[in-house]
Amino acid sequence: MAKEVCHSYEGHDITITVKKKRKTRSIEHNGYYWAVVISLILETFIDLGNELQVGNSDHEKMIHELMKGKFLFNGITIADADGTVYDLPPSTTRCNSLEFMEYIDRVRKWASEVLNIDIPDPEKQRELSFSNNNRRG
């Protein structure tokens, strides 16, 4: 297979990039983040008198942007041909599994200290969901 790939580029200049394989965050992590973390923070902001709505995807995205701006530190700096530097915002899509969970931990700590809410950790949340699903049987 490698010979075939090399042969297909014969006579062309190519660049080969070698990267360490990263474990991407799981669907479960992402679901926990949106369904538990973002939802509880949104509900708390509503309880505090802010004109936001549960289930409004725009409002959920606003809370997500707020959290990224406060607690995610993976923005990228780029420069154009004139040397002008641009700071691109952080993104959860650039997080591997560990980085994403560290970000969520920072959000949970802030929510506890500032909003006085206890966001359950993912393992506890999974146990609660599992036990509730078993009771429905």
N, C-alpha and C positions, 0 to 999 in steps of 0.2 A: 504494500500500500504506500509506504513512504517513497519508494522508487517511482511509483506512478505519479504521485504528487510532485516530486522534484522534476520529473520528466515534463509534466504539463507546463512548468515555468521555464523550461530550458530556453536560453537566449534572452531572458528578461531579467531586469534588476528587481530583486525582491527584498523585503525586510521581514525578518523572522523575530517575533517577540516571544519571550519565554516569561511566563508569569506563574507565581505560586497559586495553586488552586485554592480558592477561598470557599468556605462553606457559606452559602447564601442563607439568609434568614428563611425560616419555614413559613408555610401558609398558616400554621398555628400561631406563630409569633405575630404575624401580621393581623390575623383575626383578633387575637387578644388585644393588640394595640388599639385597633379601631373600635371593637365592640365593648371593651372594658375600660381601657385607659382614657381614650378620647371621649367616650360617652359619659363616663363619670365626671370628668372635668367640665364638659359642656353642661351637664345637668346642674353642677354646682354653680357655674356662672349664671345659669338661669335662676336658680334659687336666690342668688345674690342680687337679683333685680335687673339683670342684663336682658335686653330684648333679643334673645336667641331662641331657637326652637329645636327640641329633640327630634331627630330624624331628618333634619334639614341638612342635606349633604354639603351645601355651601358653608353652613355654620360649623359643621364638623371639620371641613377643610381649613376654616379660619383658626380653629383651636389647634389643629395640626401645624399650621404655619407658625402660630405663636410658640408652640412647644419647640419646634425645630429652631426657631430664631433664638430661643433662650438656652437650649440644652444640647444642640447638635453642632459639632465643631469640625465638620468635614467639607466646608466650602472650598472652592477651587479659585485660585487667582490665575488669570490669563492676561496676556498683553497683546495689543495689536501692533501693526507695522510701525506706527508712530511712537510706540513705547508707552501708550496709555494703558494703564493697568485697570482691570475690571475684577471685582470680587463677586464671584457667583455664589448664590446661596447654598447652604448645606442641603443635603438630600438623604433621605432614609434609604433610597435605592442604592446608594454607594456603601451602605453598611453591610458588613458580614454579620453572621449570627451573633457573635460576641459583642461587636460594636453596637448592634441594635438593642441588645438586652441591657448594655451599660447605659445607653441613651434612655431607655424606658425606666431604669432604676433612678436616674437623675430626675426624670419627670415625676415619678412616684414620690420621691423624697420631697421635692418642691410642693407637690399637691398636699402631702401630709403636713408640712410646716406652714404653708401659706394659706391653703384652702381648708385645712383641717379635715381632709378626707383620707380614708384608708383605702387605697387601691390594692386589692389582693394580688399577691404575686402569681405568676402564671401557673405554677404547680398547684397552689391552693385553689385557684379558679378552676383548673381542670378537675380537681377532686370534687369541688362543689357541683360542677356541671355533670360529672359522672354520677354522683349520688342522686342528683335531682332527676336525671334521665332514668335511673333504675327505679325510682319511686313511681314513675308514670305508668309502668308496665301494666 
